[in-house]
Amino acid sequence: MAEEGKSPSGTPIPCEGQAAVIPPPCLLVIFGASGDLTKRKLVPALFGLFQEGLLPEGFAVLGVSRTPFSDDAFRDHLRDGIAGGSQ
Protein backbone atom coordinates (compact mmCIF):
# COMPACT_ATOMS: atom_id res chain seq x y z
CA MET A 1 0.00 0.00 0.00
CA ALA A 2 1.30 3.50 -0.83
CA GLU A 3 2.39 5.70 2.03
CA GLU A 4 0.64 8.91 2.90
CA GLY A 5 2.69 12.02 2.00
CA LYS A 6 3.00 15.30 3.85
CA SER A 7 2.32 18.81 2.60
CA PRO A 8 4.81 21.61 3.39
CA SER A 9 2.62 22.52 6.36
CA GLY A 10 2.81 18.96 7.68
CA THR A 11 -0.80 18.13 6.81
CA PRO A 12 -1.16 14.54 5.60
CA ILE A 13 -1.84 14.21 1.87
CA PRO A 14 -4.13 11.21 1.29
CA CYS A 15 -3.16 8.62 -1.29
CA GLU A 16 -5.55 7.52 -4.01
CA GLY A 17 -8.56 5.77 -2.54
CA GLN A 18 -8.28 7.46 0.84
CA ALA A 19 -10.73 10.04 2.11
CA ALA A 20 -9.67 13.66 1.69
CA VAL A 21 -8.87 15.69 4.79
CA ILE A 22 -10.92 18.89 4.93
CA PRO A 23 -8.90 21.70 6.52
CA PRO A 24 -10.16 23.98 9.30
CA PRO A 25 -11.96 27.25 8.39
CA CYS A 26 -9.73 29.70 6.58
CA LEU A 27 -9.66 32.88 4.53
CA LEU A 28 -8.13 32.93 1.05
CA VAL A 29 -6.91 36.37 -0.09
CA ILE A 30 -6.59 36.84 -3.85
CA PHE A 31 -4.59 39.85 -4.99
CA GLY A 32 -5.56 40.83 -8.53
CA ALA A 33 -9.01 39.29 -8.10
CA SER A 34 -10.40 40.89 -11.26
CA GLY A 35 -7.62 39.44 -13.40
CA ASP A 36 -7.60 36.73 -16.01
CA LEU A 37 -5.88 34.09 -13.84
CA THR A 38 -8.51 34.45 -11.13
CA LYS A 39 -11.37 34.27 -13.62
CA ARG A 40 -10.07 31.38 -15.73
CA LYS A 41 -8.25 29.22 -13.18
CA LEU A 42 -8.63 30.07 -9.49
CA VAL A 43 -12.39 30.57 -9.24
CA PRO A 44 -13.32 27.53 -11.39
CA ALA A 45 -10.93 25.40 -9.29
CA LEU A 46 -12.43 26.70 -6.05
CA PHE A 47 -15.91 26.02 -7.41
CA GLY A 48 -14.85 22.46 -8.22
CA LEU A 49 -13.63 21.98 -4.64
CA PHE A 50 -16.94 23.37 -3.40
CA GLN A 51 -18.91 20.94 -5.58
CA GLU A 52 -16.86 18.02 -4.21
CA GLY A 53 -17.51 19.14 -0.63
CA LEU A 54 -13.79 19.75 -0.03
CA LEU A 55 -13.98 23.31 1.27
CA PRO A 56 -14.25 23.73 5.02
CA GLU A 57 -17.29 25.22 6.67
CA GLY A 58 -16.58 28.90 7.21
CA PHE A 59 -14.29 29.14 4.15
CA ALA A 60 -14.16 32.67 2.75
CA VAL A 61 -12.47 34.46 -0.14
CA LEU A 62 -11.33 38.08 -0.02
CA GLY A 63 -10.61 39.53 -3.44
CA VAL A 64 -8.39 42.60 -3.78
CA SER A 65 -8.23 44.50 -7.06
CA ARG A 66 -7.52 47.94 -8.48
CA THR A 67 -10.38 47.57 -10.97
CA PRO A 68 -13.61 49.10 -9.65
CA PHE A 69 -16.52 46.62 -9.64
CA SER A 70 -19.84 46.58 -7.84
CA ASP A 71 -20.44 43.33 -5.93
CA ASP A 72 -22.95 42.13 -8.53
CA ALA A 73 -20.73 43.06 -11.49
CA PHE A 74 -17.79 41.22 -9.92
CA ARG A 75 -19.90 38.11 -9.32
CA ASP A 76 -21.05 38.20 -12.96
CA HIS A 77 -17.42 38.57 -14.09
CA LEU A 78 -16.41 35.45 -12.13
CA ARG A 79 -19.49 33.48 -13.21
CA ASP A 80 -18.29 33.82 -16.80
CA GLY A 81 -15.11 31.96 -15.85
CA ILE A 82 -17.02 29.17 -14.14
CA ALA A 83 -19.40 28.84 -17.09
CA GLY A 84 -16.39 28.66 -19.41
CA GLY A 85 -15.29 25.45 -17.69
CA SER A 86 -11.59 26.36 -17.65
CA GLN A 87 -9.63 24.31 -15.12
Backbone torsions as a table, in degrees:
resi	resn	phi	psi	omega
1	MET	NA	140.3	-179.6
2	ALA	-69.1	146.6	179.1
3	GLU	-83.3	151.3	177.1
4	GLU	-75.9	134.3	177.7
5	GLY	-88.6	179.9	178.0
6	LYS	-127.4	140.4	173.6
7	SER	-79.5	168.6	177.1
8	PRO	-56.4	-27.2	179.6
9	SER	-84.5	-3.4	-179.7
10	GLY	92.2	-1.5	178.8
11	THR	-72.6	132.4	178.8
12	PRO	-61.2	138.7	175.6
13	ILE	-105.0	115.1	-176.2
14	PRO	-68.3	145.0	174.6
15	CYS	-80.3	168.1	179.9
16	GLU	-55.9	135.2	179.4
17	GLY	91.9	-10.6	177.8
18	GLN	-95.0	155.3	178.2
19	ALA	-69.7	142.2	178.2
20	ALA	-73.8	146.9	176.9
21	VAL	-94.3	121.1	179.1
22	ILE	-88.5	124.7	-177.1
23	PRO	-71.3	167.4	176.8
24	PRO	-68.4	167.0	179.0
25	PRO	-52.0	142.1	179.8
26	CYS	-153.0	170.3	177.9
27	LEU	-120.5	126.3	176.6
28	LEU	-102.7	123.1	177.4
29	VAL	-102.8	125.5	178.0
30	ILE	-112.6	114.2	174.7
31	PHE	-87.7	132.7	-174.7
32	GLY	81.2	38.8	-172.8
33	ALA	-64.2	-21.2	179.8
34	SER	-90.5	1.9	-175.0
35	GLY	-79.4	172.0	-176.6
36	ASP	-64.3	-42.1	-179.5
37	LEU	-60.9	-43.4	179.2
38	THR	-63.1	-45.5	-176.9
39	LYS	-67.8	-44.5	-173.5
40	ARG	-86.3	-28.9	-172.7
41	LYS	-119.8	-54.8	-172.5
42	LEU	-65.7	-51.6	-176.2
43	VAL	-67.0	-43.9	175.5
44	PRO	-60.9	-36.5	177.9
45	ALA	-67.0	-42.7	177.2
46	LEU	-63.3	-38.9	178.3
47	PHE	-64.0	-39.3	176.6
48	GLY	-61.9	-42.8	176.5
49	LEU	-62.1	-40.3	177.6
50	PHE	-60.9	-46.0	-179.0
51	GLN	-62.6	-32.3	179.7
52	GLU	-83.6	-2.8	-179.3
53	GLY	73.4	26.8	-175.5
54	LEU	-100.5	2.9	175.5
55	LEU	-95.4	139.8	-178.2
56	PRO	-71.2	154.5	173.3
57	GLU	-62.9	137.1	-178.6
58	GLY	86.9	6.2	177.8
59	PHE	-67.0	138.3	179.7
60	ALA	-140.4	153.1	176.6
61	VAL	-121.2	133.0	174.5
62	LEU	-115.9	115.3	179.4
63	GLY	-99.7	131.9	179.4
64	VAL	-118.6	130.8	-177.5
65	SER	-154.0	153.5	174.7
66	ARG	-86.0	-16.8	-179.2
67	THR	-78.3	125.0	179.6
68	PRO	-74.2	127.7	176.7
69	PHE	-138.5	143.6	166.0
70	SER	-76.2	164.4	178.8
71	ASP	-57.1	-46.7	-178.2
72	ASP	-65.5	-40.9	179.2
73	ALA	-64.8	-38.1	179.0
74	PHE	-66.9	-42.3	177.3
75	ARG	-61.2	-42.4	177.7
76	ASP	-62.1	-41.3	178.5
77	HIS	-58.3	-45.4	-178.6
78	LEU	-74.1	-32.6	177.9
79	ARG	-60.4	-35.3	178.2
80	ASP	-59.0	-39.5	178.8
81	GLY	-67.2	-39.5	179.1
82	ILE	-67.8	-42.6	-179.9
83	ALA	-65.3	-29.0	179.1
84	GLY	-69.8	-19.2	176.7
85	GLY	72.1	17.9	179.3
86	SER	-74.5	125.5	174.4
87	GLN	-146.8	NA	NA
